[in-house]
Amino acid sequence: MEISFKIEGKMMTFSKDKIYFRDNIRAVKHQIIQGKYFEEEINDPEKYEEMQIDFCRMIADIFNNEFSAEQLRDNFLLEDRERLEEIYILALGGTIKKETDEEKK
């Protein structure tokens, strides 16, 4: 799996071959933080931001901190966020089903 985004104007690509148990532990930790946020009756915007920053930290951790959470947050395009979500799902132990051309029809 890989992600690409610009850092200081230069396109960078970061790769990871496999998800490890350590990555799963980190993803589950984020899932707990996320669950607590959504359990609250009134959602605090500051806590929402903290949760999103933790998501960025988790992704940086999964890629062995080859980039910082801040670099990811500030430079990763929102239109590509689905890729980050896929990495999160994989780290939780899930799978990503790739849609075939036949299924798209």
N, C-alpha and C positions, 0 to 999 in steps of 0.2 A: 504494500500500500504506500501511497505517497501523496504529499500535498505540495503545492507550489504557491508562493506569494512573493511580492517584492519587499526587500529590506534595503533601505537607503537607495531606492531607485533601481536595484539590481534584482532580477528574478532569481529566486532560490528555490530549489526542489529538495525536499527532505523525504527519505525513504525508510521504511521499516518492513522487514521480511515477515515477521511473525508477531503475534500477540502472546505475551507471557503472563504468568500468574500475577506477577507484580503489577502489570497493566490492568488486570481484572480487579485487583484490590483497589487500585486508584479509581477506576471507573465506578465501582460500587460505592466508594466513599463519596464521589460526586453525586451519585444517585440518591444517597441518603440526604445530602444537603439540599438537593432539588426537591425531594419529597417533603422535607420540613417546610420549605418555602411555600409549596402549593397546598399544604395542609392548613395554613393560616387563613383565617377569615378575611382579614384585610392585608393585602400584599403591599409591603413597604418598597418603594422604588430603590432605596439604598440597598436593601437586602437582595433585590433582583439583580442589581449591578454586581454585588458581591458573588452571587451565584454564577453569573456569567463570567466573571473574572476567574472563579474557581474552575469553570469549564475550560477556559484558556490554559490555566495552569495544568489541568489534567492532560490536555492534548500535548502541551510542551513536555510533560513528564513521560508520556507514552513514547515520544520521539527523543527520549534521553536528553532533554533540555538542549537540543541543538539550536534552538531559538528560545526566546523568552515568551512568557505569557503576554507581556506587553507588546512585543513585536507581532505576535499573532493577532491580538486584539486590534492593534492599530493599522495592520496592513493586509489582513486576510479579507478578501472581498465577500460581502454578504451573499452575493449571488452564488458563491461556491460553498456556502455553509452546509449543504447537504453532504458534502464529502466529510466534514468534521463529524456530522451526526452518524455517518456510516462507521467511522473509526470508533466512535463511542459505543455503538451497538456491537461491533466486533469485540471490543474490550470487555463488554459485559458478558460475552460468551455467545452472542447471537450470530446470525448469519445474514448475509445480504443476498437477496435473490436478484439476479440480473435478468432484466426483461429481454426476451428474444424478439427478433423482428416479427415473428409470427404472432406473439402475444400482443405486440403494439397495435396490430391491425384490428 
